[in-house]
């Protein structure tokens, strides 16, 4: 039993759930209360940073936190001591510091405890080894908060004046938007190249079949760029003898991945479970703070979920190795524990990877107490942590080279010789495929050959997992920033999620272009990553936070004043050939809250505006209903598309411009897309270059 003074000690954490779990463990000698996050923050109605006095922040207790602050003050008056048990990262350190400030507790009097997991053992050790609040960590968080406030409160009003009200900019969010916008423009500029894949199905003398793919022609990589060429290759293959030219057998070793960090958990939860970054972190927080496991009460199921470290304690490793031996057998546990090196740039948040607090607590064992989503995420974490301490998987691979005249085809067989860590993963990572017994020189009979038209693809749009991966690789942001960053850029309408892809919207592109032109540092990944490095140095006590903020703010403020004076809203207008119906002046395209619209260039003298969604001339008869006409339309956000004017009776619509001619191959609708400049069938992919000519 943990013993305190005669009066109970006040233990302050961030959330009610965490307070409940910790309270059960510590017992009646401790009063555990939640601060409900930050007790103090910068004011909402003003800057709250004295830029003329070394950037001193003005902290206030928000209205929503006043009752909590009053309650904590009363509890502290009745307590023997204050113990700050907020999360172990910089944010948690700052929350604890603010609590001490509100309770008027001298920095040296409050005890600060940290722990990676909410378990009896971890809390006992933490209580017995308290420390003081680390002011360096507090200053690092304070510097981030002040920097973000300066950028947000100084730059956002400029965006309102030059574009429209309600816009915002931020150090990390603006870099994220830039990545998404630039990827979209790369895709728009991409010119696809046609190519054809040719696969043959072979029969052995005993009628066993397998597939092989064309890989070389005349000893060089096969390039078949058009259907006539593909047809010639097929004809030549059918007219030539085929035989096995070479067989290469190899054994490959596949090693397990390290246990999860925040970034890798967000990525894999997105890829395997389809979770958004925000959803992943919300559920992980629940698993960390504690879930009621029947008569056992509230139990923290995973270690702290904001971390960029892959370190795991020896105690946890030894327990996991025992579970592996019991569940899978001794040969699945390597002779020595595995230790992983943290690769994340600037790793500093917590000091242990995300893992189960007890690997003996299997997903099946806690299934009855978890929601469906909680179970999915816990299983993902449990499997990754257990697999990280398991033996290597052994994969056997057979590569078969088949020659036919001057052509080479390749077939591959893959089998698992020893599953190793793969046994712990519910998702199969190896697609096994077998080949029949073959020998060099063996003749083969072609059963069938088929060709498939393909086009080179541009880089895919970012998804939440791939955006997190890119930001981490660039050193932009930290584990605690990814979820709120993605939430913010979507809430602002800068980016929209469509079929899991992050698609930039017109307003996002407009804001990005403005920032790239006038404030390149704000959206520069290297500049932002350097700022993160400076914050790390502040956390280590190697730099003064006021100096870091000052070096940023001086040039920023000067540039802000210059742009305020010299950039005109009219500079962002797009010229058109339309004339204002009211005064006869040229109309221009401007960006508004709901997308682009037509406005008189003489504004504010003439305030006439016009929607871009005005009716247009019919392009062709509707290919679907044959009654309506295809006309150009615009979405609510101003994006152009083509649809039947007989809607809603006919729902024909396409993003690509249709042409009157039908596909001569299948009769499908032909369109001209931005990627392909010739009419292409939406059904079979046929390209009619003669129409363009």
C-alpha positions in Angstrom: 0.0 0.0 0.0 1.3 3.5 -0.9 1.5 5.7 2.3 1.0 9.5 2.4 0.9 12.0 5.2 -2.1 12.2 7.6 -3.9 14.5 5.3 -4.3 13.2 1.8 -2.1 14.4 -1.0 -3.8 16.2 -3.9 -2.9 14.5 -7.2 -3.8 16.5 -10.3 -4.1 14.9 -13.8 -5.7 16.2 -17.0 -8.8 14.0 -17.5 -11.6 12.5 -15.4 -11.0 9.0 -16.8 -7.3 9.1 -15.9 -8.2 10.4 -12.4 -10.6 7.5 -11.9 -8.0 4.9 -12.9 -5.2 6.5 -10.8 -7.5 7.0 -7.9 -8.3 3.3 -7.8 -4.6 2.4 -7.7 -3.5 5.0 -5.2 -6.3 4.5 -2.7 -7.9 6.7 -0.1 -4.7 8.4 1.1 -4.7 10.4 -2.1 -7.3 12.7 -3.7 -7.0 12.5 -7.4 -8.7 15.3 -9.4 -8.7 16.4 -13.1 -7.8 19.8 -14.4 -9.8 19.1 -17.6 -6.7 20.1 -19.6 -5.1 23.5 -19.4 -6.3 25.7 -16.5 -4.8 28.8 -18.1 -4.2 29.9 -21.6 -3.6 33.0 -23.7 -6.8 35.2 -24.0 -9.0 34.7 -27.1 -9.9 38.3 -27.7 -6.5 39.7 -28.1 -2.9 38.8 -28.9 -1.9 38.2 -25.2 1.8 38.4 -25.9 3.8 41.6 -25.1 6.0 41.8 -28.2 7.7 44.9 -26.7 8.6 43.3 -23.4 10.5 40.1 -24.2 7.3 38.3 -25.4 5.9 38.0 -21.9 2.6 35.9 -22.3 -0.6 37.0 -20.6 -2.2 34.0 -19.1 -5.9 34.0 -18.1 -8.2 31.4 -16.6 -10.9 30.8 -19.3 -14.6 30.9 -18.1 -14.9 27.1 -18.7 -12.0 26.5 -16.3 -13.0 28.8 -13.4 -15.1 26.2 -11.5 -12.3 23.6 -11.8 -9.7 26.1 -10.6 -11.9 27.0 -7.6 -12.4 23.4 -6.7 -8.7 22.6 -6.9 -7.8 25.5 -4.7 -10.2 24.3 -2.0 -8.9 20.7 -2.3 -5.3 22.0 -2.0 -6.1 23.9 1.2 -7.2 20.6 2.7 -4.3 18.6 1.4 -0.8 17.8 2.7 1.0 18.3 -0.6 0.5 18.8 -4.4 1.5 16.1 -6.8 1.4 16.9 -10.5 0.7 13.7 -12.5 0.0 15.2 -15.9 1.2 13.6 -19.1 4.9 13.2 -19.5 5.4 15.3 -22.6 5.9 19.1 -22.9 2.2 19.8 -23.0 1.7 17.8 -19.8 4.6 19.5 -18.1 3.1 22.9 -19.0 -0.4 21.9 -17.8 1.1 20.9 -14.4 3.1 24.1 -14.2 -0.1 26.1 -14.8 -1.9 24.2 -12.1 0.9 25.1 -9.6 0.7 28.7 -10.7 -3.0 28.9 -10.2 -2.8 27.2 -6.8 0.1 29.6 -5.9 2.4 26.8 -5.1 6.1 27.7 -5.3 7.9 25.7 -8.1 10.1 23.8 -5.6 7.2 22.8 -3.4 5.0 20.9 -6.0 6.0 17.3 -6.7 6.1 16.2 -10.3 5.7 12.5 -11.2 5.8 10.9 -14.6 5.0 7.4 -15.8 4.7 5.7 -19.2 1.8 3.6 -18.1 -1.0 3.7 -15.6 -0.2 0.5 -13.6 0.3 -0.2 -9.9 4.0 -0.7 -10.4 4.6 2.4 -12.5 2.7 4.6 -10.2 4.4 3.2 -7.1 7.8 3.9 -8.6 6.7 7.4 -9.7 5.4 8.3 -6.3 8.6 7.2 -4.7 10.7 9.2 -7.2 9.2 12.6 -7.6 11.0 15.5 -9.2 10.4 19.2 -9.7 8.7 20.7 -12.7 11.1 20.9 -15.6 11.0 24.5 -16.5 12.9 23.8 -19.7 10.1 21.6 -21.0 7.6 24.3 -19.9 9.5 26.9 -21.8 9.6 24.8 -24.9 5.8 24.4 -24.8 5.5 28.1 -24.0 7.7 29.1 -27.0 5.5 26.9 -29.3 2.4 28.5 -28.0 3.7 32.0 -28.3 5.0 31.4 -31.8 1.7 29.9 -33.0 -0.2 32.8 -31.4 2.1 35.4 -33.2 1.6 33.7 -36.5 -2.1 33.2 -36.1 -3.0 36.6 -34.7 -0.7 38.6 -36.9 -1.0 36.8 -40.2 -4.6 35.8 -40.2 -6.0 39.4 -40.2 -3.8 40.1 -43.3 -5.4 37.1 -45.0 -8.8 38.5 -44.1 -8.0 41.9 -45.7 -6.4 40.6 -48.8 -8.6 37.5 -49.5 -11.6 37.3 -47.2 -12.5 37.0 -43.5 -12.3 33.8 -41.6 -9.0 32.5 -43.0 -6.1 31.4 -40.8 -2.4 30.5 -41.1 -0.1 28.5 -38.9 3.4 27.2 -38.8 2.6 23.5 -39.2 -0.8 23.7 -40.8 0.4 25.9 -43.7 3.3 23.5 -44.5 0.8 20.6 -44.5 -1.5 22.5 -46.9 1.4 23.4 -49.2 2.4 19.7 -49.4 -1.2 18.8 -50.4 -1.5 21.6 -52.9 1.8 20.9 -54.6 1.1 17.2 -54.9 -2.3 18.1 -56.6 -0.6 20.4 -59.1 2.0 17.7 -59.8 -0.9 15.4 -60.6 -2.6 18.0 -62.8 0.6 18.5 -64.8 1.3 14.8 -65.1 1.1 13.4 -68.7 0.3 9.7 -68.5 2.1 7.3 -70.8 0.4 4.3 -72.3 1.9 0.8 -71.8 0.8 -2.8 -72.1 1.3 -5.7 -69.7 1.5 -9.1 -71.3 0.9 -12.3 -69.3 1.1 -15.8 -70.5 -0.4 -18.9 -68.9 1.9 -22.0 -69.4 1.2 -25.7 -69.2 3.8 -28.3 -68.2 3.9 -31.8 -69.7 1.7 -33.0 -66.8 -0.9 -30.3 -67.5 -0.1 -28.1 -64.5 -0.4 -24.4 -65.2 1.2 -21.2 -64.0 1.5 -17.6 -65.1 4.5 -15.5 -66.3 4.9 -11.9 -67.3 6.8 -10.4 -70.2 9.9 -8.7 -68.8 12.5 -8.4 -71.6 12.7 -8.1 -75.3 16.2 -8.5 -76.9 17.7 -8.5 -73.4 16.4 -5.1 -72.5 13.4 -4.2 -70.3 10.2 -4.7 -72.3 8.5 -1.5 -73.4 5.2 -2.1 -75.2 3.5 1.2 -75.6 0.6 0.6 -78.0 -2.0 -2.1 -78.8 -0.5 -2.9 -82.3 2.8 -3.6 -80.6 1.2 -5.7 -77.9 -0.7 -7.7 -80.6 2.6 -8.4 -82.5 4.3 -9.6 -79.3 1.4 -12.0 -78.6 1.5 -13.3 -82.2 5.3 -13.9 -81.9 5.0 -15.6 -78.6 2.3 -18.0 -79.9 4.5 -18.8 -82.9 7.7 -19.5 -80.9 8.8 -22.3 -78.6 9.0 -21.6 -74.9 11.4 -23.2 -72.5 12.7 -22.7 -68.9 16.0 -20.9 -69.2 16.9 -20.4 -65.6 15.7 -21.2 -62.1 16.9 -19.2 -59.1 16.0 -20.2 -55.6 16.6 -17.9 -52.7 15.8 -17.7 -49.0 14.9 -14.3 -47.6 14.8 -13.2 -44.0 12.1 -10.8 -43.0 12.5 -9.0 -39.6 9.7 -7.6 -37.5 9.0 -3.9 -37.3 9.7 -1.9 -34.1 6.8 -1.3 -31.7 4.6 1.7 -32.5 5.5 5.3 -32.1 2.7 7.9 -32.4 3.5 8.5 -36.1 3.7 4.8 -37.1 0.5 4.0 -35.1 -1.4 6.8 -36.9 -0.1 5.5 -40.2 -1.0 1.9 -39.7 -4.3 2.6 -38.0 -5.2 4.6 -41.1 -3.9 2.0 -43.5 -5.2 -1.2 -41.8 -8.3 0.1 -39.9 -9.3 3.1 -41.9 -9.1 5.4 -38.9 -8.5 9.1 -39.2 -5.5 10.5 -37.2 -7.9 12.2 -34.8 -9.9 9.0 -34.2 -6.7 7.0 -33.6 -5.5 9.4 -31.0 -8.9 9.6 -29.3 -9.2 5.9 -28.9 -5.5 5.5 -27.9 -6.2 8.1 -25.2 -9.1 6.0 -23.9 -6.9 2.9 -23.8 -4.1 4.7 -22.0 -6.3 6.4 -19.4 -8.1 3.3 -18.5 -11.0 1.0 -19.4 -13.2 -0.8 -16.9 -12.3 -4.5 -17.0 -15.2 -6.0 -15.0 -14.3 -6.7 -11.3 -10.7 -5.5 -11.9 -12.0 -1.9 -12.3 -10.3 0.7 -14.4 -7.1 -0.5 -16.1 -4.8 1.4 -18.4 -4.3 -1.0 -21.3 -1.5 0.8 -23.2 1.5 3.0 -22.5 1.5 6.7 -23.2 0.5 7.3 -26.8 2.4 10.5 -27.6 5.9 9.3 -28.2 8.5 9.1 -30.9 10.7 6.5 -29.1 10.9 2.8 -29.8 12.5 2.0 -26.5 10.8 -0.7 -24.4 11.7 -1.5 -20.8 13.5 -4.8 -20.1 10.7 -5.8 -17.7 8.1 -5.5 -20.5 10.4 -7.3 -23.0 10.9 -10.2 -20.6 7.1 -10.5 -20.1 6.5 -10.4 -23.8 9.1 -13.1 -24.4 7.3 -15.4 -21.9 4.0 -14.8 -23.6 5.6 -15.7 -27.0 7.1 -18.9 -25.7 3.8 -19.9 -24.1 1.5 -19.0 -27.0 3.7 -19.8 -30.0 6.5 -22.0 -28.8 10.2 -21.5 -27.8 11.4 -21.4 -31.4 9.4 -18.2 -32.0 11.4 -16.3 -29.3 14.9 -15.4 -30.4 17.8 -16.3 -28.2 18.3 -12.6 -27.1 15.8 -9.7 -26.7 15.4 -7.3 -29.6 16.3 -3.6 -29.1 15.4 -1.0 -31.6 17.0 2.4 -32.3 14.8 5.4 -32.5 15.0 6.9 -36.0 12.6 9.8 -35.7 14.3 13.2 -36.1 14.4 15.1 -32.9 12.8 12.4 -30.8 12.1 13.9 -27.5 8.5 13.5 -26.4 8.2 10.4 -24.2 10.7 7.7 -23.5 9.0 4.5 -24.4 7.2 3.0 -27.4 3.4 2.4 -27.5 2.8 -1.1 -26.2 0.3 -3.0 -24.0 0.8 -2.4 -20.3 0.8 -6.2 -20.1 1.3 -8.4 -23.1 -0.5 -11.2 -21.1 -3.7 -9.2 -21.6 -4.5 -10.5 -25.0 -7.1 -8.9 -27.4 -9.3 -12.0 -26.9 -9.0 -11.6 -23.1 -10.3 -8.0 -23.1 -12.7 -8.2 -26.0 -15.8 -8.3 -23.8 -14.9 -5.0 -22.2 -14.0 -2.9 -25.3 -15.9 -1.2 -28.0 -15.4 -2.5 -31.5 -13.0 0.3 -32.4 -11.1 0.1 -29.1 -10.6 -3.6 -29.7 -9.3 -3.0 -33.2 -6.7 -0.5 -32.1 -5.7 -2.5 -29.0 -5.2 -5.6 -31.2 -3.1 -3.6 -33.6 -0.9 -2.3 -30.8 -0.7 -5.7 -29.1 0.2 -7.6 -32.3 2.9 -5.1 -33.2 4.5 -5.1 -29.7 4.5 -8.9 -29.5 5.7 -9.4 -33.0 8.6 -7.0 -32.4 10.1 -9.5 -30.0 9.6 -12.6 -32.1 11.9 -14.5 -34.4 12.5 -13.6 -38.0 10.2 -15.0 -40.7 11.9 -17.1 -43.4 10.5 -16.8 -46.9 11.5 -19.1 -49.8 11.4 -17.5 -53.3 11.7 -19.2 -56.7 12.3 -17.0 -59.8 11.8 -18.7 -63.1 13.1 -17.3 -66.4 11.3 -18.4 -69.6 12.6 -17.7 -73.0 10.6 -17.6 -76.2 12.5 -16.4 -79.3 14.0 -13.0 -78.3 11.6 -12.5 -75.4 11.9 -13.3 -71.7 9.1 -13.9 -69.3 9.4 -14.2 -65.5 7.4 -16.3 -63.0 7.8 -16.2 -59.3 6.8 -18.6 -56.5 6.7 -17.5 -52.8 6.3 -19.7 -49.7 6.7 -19.2 -46.0 9.4 -21.6 -44.7 9.1 -20.4 -41.1 6.4 -17.8 -40.1 8.2 -16.4 -37.1 6.7 -13.0 -36.1 4.1 -13.3 -38.9 2.2 -15.7 -36.6 1.3 -12.8 -34.3 -0.2 -10.7 -37.0 -3.8 -11.1 -38.0 -3.1 -9.5 -41.3 -1.1 -11.7 -43.7 1.9 -9.8 -45.0 3.0 -12.5 -47.4 1.0 -13.4 -50.5 2.0 -17.1 -51.1 2.0 -18.5 -54.6 3.4 -21.8 -55.7 4.9 -23.0 -59.0 4.8 -26.5 -60.3 8.1 -28.5 -60.4 10.2 -27.1 -63.2 13.6 -27.9 -64.7 16.0 -25.8 -66.8 15.6 -26.7 -70.5 12.0 -27.9 -70.0 9.7 -27.0 -72.8 6.4 -25.4 -72.0 3.1 -25.0 -73.9 1.2 -21.8 -74.0 -2.4 -22.2 -72.9 -3.3 -18.5 -73.3 -1.9 -15.0 -73.5 -3.6 -11.8 -72.6 -2.6 -8.1 -72.8 -3.8 -5.3 -70.6 -3.6 -1.6 -71.4 -2.1 0.5 -68.6 -1.2 4.1 -68.1 1.6 5.5 -65.9 0.1 7.1 -62.8 1.1 10.3 -61.1 2.0 10.3 -57.4 -1.1 9.6 -55.4 -2.8 12.3 -53.4 -1.9 12.4 -49.7 -4.0 10.4 -47.3 -3.8 11.1 -43.5 -1.3 8.3 -43.0 1.0 9.4 -45.8 0.8 13.1 -44.8 1.8 12.2 -41.3 4.7 10.2 -42.7 5.8 13.1 -44.9 5.6 15.6 -42.1 7.6 13.4 -39.8 10.2 12.8 -42.5 10.6 16.5 -43.0 10.8 17.1 -39.3 7.8 19.3 -39.3 5.6 19.2 -36.2 5.8 16.6 -33.4 3.5 13.6 -32.4 1.1 15.8 -30.5 0.6 18.2 -33.5 -0.4 15.9 -36.3 -4.0 15.3 -35.3 -5.0 18.9 -34.6 -3.1 20.1 -37.7 -5.2 17.8 -40.0 -8.4 18.6 -38.1 -7.7 22.4 -38.6 -7.0 22.4 -42.3 -10.2 20.4 -43.0 -12.3 22.6 -40.6 -11.0 25.7 -42.4 -12.1 24.2 -45.8 -8.6 24.2 -47.1 -8.6 20.5 -47.6 -11.4 18.0 -48.1 -11.3 14.2 -47.5 -12.6 12.3 -50.5 -12.4 8.6 -50.5 -9.6 8.8 -47.8 -7.6 11.2 -50.1 -6.8 14.7 -49.0 -7.9 17.0 -51.8 -7.1 20.7 -51.7 -10.0 23.1 -52.2 -9.9 26.4 -54.1 -9.6 28.4 -50.9 -6.7 26.3 -49.7 -4.9 26.8 -53.0 -5.5 30.5 -52.9 -4.2 30.9 -49.3 -1.2 28.7 -50.1 -0.3 30.7 -53.2 -0.5 33.9 -51.2 1.7 32.6 -48.4 4.2 31.0 -50.8 4.6 34.4 -52.7 4.6 36.7 -49.7 5.7 34.7 -46.6 7.8 31.8 -48.0 9.4 31.1 -44.6 6.0 30.3 -43.1 5.3 27.5 -45.6 8.9 26.3 -46.0 9.4 22.8 -44.5 13.1 23.3 -43.8 12.4 26.6 -41.9 9.7 25.0 -39.9 11.8 21.9 -39.1 14.6 24.2 -37.9 12.1 25.9 -35.6 11.3 22.4 -34.2 15.0 21.8 -33.6 15.2 25.1 -31.7 12.2 24.1 -29.6 14.1 20.8 -28.8 17.1 22.9 -27.7 14.9 24.9 -25.4 13.6 21.7 -23.9 17.2 20.6 -23.2 18.1 24.0 -21.7 20.5 24.9 -24.5 18.6 27.9 -25.8 16.5 30.7 -24.3 12.9 30.6 -25.5 12.7 34.4 -25.7 15.7 34.5 -28.0 14.2 31.9 -30.4 10.9 33.8 -30.5 12.6 37.1 -31.0 14.8 35.9 -33.9 11.6 34.8 -35.7 9.4 37.7 -34.8 11.7 40.6 -35.9 11.9 39.6 -39.6 8.3 38.4 -39.6 6.9 41.7 -38.2 8.9 43.7 -40.8 7.6 41.6 -43.6 4.1 41.8 -42.3 4.2 45.6 -42.3 5.5 45.7 -45.8 2.9 43.4 -47.2 0.2 45.2 -45.3 1.2 48.4 -47.1 2.0 47.2 -50.6 -0.1 44.1 -51.4 -3.6 45.0 -52.8 -6.6 42.8 -52.8 -7.0 43.5 -56.5 -3.6 41.8 -57.1 -5.3 38.5 -56.5 -8.1 39.0 -59.0 -8.4 36.8 -62.1 -9.3 38.8 -65.3 -12.2 37.7 -67.4 -13.9 38.8 -70.7 -17.2 39.4 -69.0 -18.6 43.0 -68.6 -20.5 44.3 -65.5 -24.2 44.5 -66.1 -24.5 47.6 -63.9 -21.6 49.9 -65.0 -19.9 48.2 -68.0 -16.6 47.7 -66.3 -14.7 44.4 -66.7 -15.7 41.6 -64.3 -13.0 39.7 -62.4 -13.0 36.4 -60.5 -12.5 36.7 -56.8 -12.4 34.2 -53.9 -15.1 34.3 -51.3 -16.1 32.2 -48.3 -18.2 29.9 -50.6 -15.7 29.7 -53.5 -15.0 31.9 -56.5 -17.5 34.4 -57.9 -17.6 37.2 -60.5 -17.3 40.8 -59.2 -17.0 44.2 -60.7 -13.5 45.4 -61.0 -14.6 48.9 -59.8 -15.5 47.6 -56.3 -16.2 49.3 -54.0 -17.7 52.0 -56.3 -19.7 49.2 -58.0 -20.7 46.3 -55.8 -22.3 44.1 -58.5 -21.4 40.4 -58.3 -22.5 37.4 -60.2 -22.4 33.7 -59.5 -20.2 31.5 -61.6 -22.9 28.9 -61.7 -24.8 30.6 -64.5 -26.4 28.5 -67.3 -24.2 27.5 -70.3 -24.8 26.5 -73.8 -25.6 22.8 -74.5 -22.5 20.8 -75.6 -24.2 17.7 -77.0 -27.2 15.4 -76.5 -27.0 13.5 -73.2 -25.5 10.1 -73.9 -27.5 8.5 -71.1 -31.1 9.6 -71.5 -30.9 10.9 -75.1 -33.5 13.6 -74.1 -31.5 16.2 -72.2 -28.5 18.1 -73.2 -25.0 18.0 -71.6 -24.1 21.4 -70.2 -21.3 22.8 -68.1 -22.1 23.2 -64.4 -20.3 24.1 -61.2 -20.3 22.7 -57.7 -21.1 24.9 -54.7 -17.4 25.5 -54.4 -17.1 26.5 -58.1 -15.5 23.3 -59.5 -16.4 22.7 -63.1 -18.2 19.5 -64.2 -20.5 18.4 -67.0 -24.0 17.1 -66.5 -27.4 16.5 -68.1 -29.8 19.5 -67.9 -32.6 17.0 -67.4 -31.4 16.4 -63.8 -32.8 15.0 -61.5 -34.6 12.7 -64.0 -31.2 11.9 -65.5 -28.1 11.8 -63.3 -25.4 11.8 -66.0 -22.4 13.7 -64.8 -18.6 13.7 -65.4 -15.6 15.8 -64.4 -14.1 15.3 -67.9 -15.4 17.0 -71.0 -17.5 14.6 -73.1 -17.4 14.5 -76.9 -20.4 13.6 -79.2 -18.6 10.5 -80.7 -19.2 7.1 -79.1 -16.4 4.6 -78.5 -16.0 2.5 -81.7 -14.9 -0.5 -79.6 -17.6 -0.8 -76.9 -20.0 2.1 -77.6 -19.1 3.9 -74.3 -18.9 7.6 -73.6 -15.8 9.3 -74.8 -14.3 12.2 -72.8 -11.2 14.5 -72.9 -9.6 14.7 -69.5 -6.8 17.0 -68.3 -4.4 14.0 -68.2 -5.3 12.7 -71.6 -5.6 15.2 -74.4 -7.3 12.8 -76.8 -10.8 11.4 -76.5 -10.8 8.3 -74.3 -13.5 5.8 -73.5 -14.7 5.9 -69.9 -15.6 2.2 -70.1 -12.7 0.4 -71.9 -10.0 3.1 -72.1 -9.8 3.1 -75.9 -8.1 6.3 -77.3 -9.3 7.7 -80.6 -6.4 9.9 -81.7 -8.1 10.4 -85.1 -10.8 12.5 -83.5 -8.3 14.9 -82.1 -6.5 15.1 -85.5 
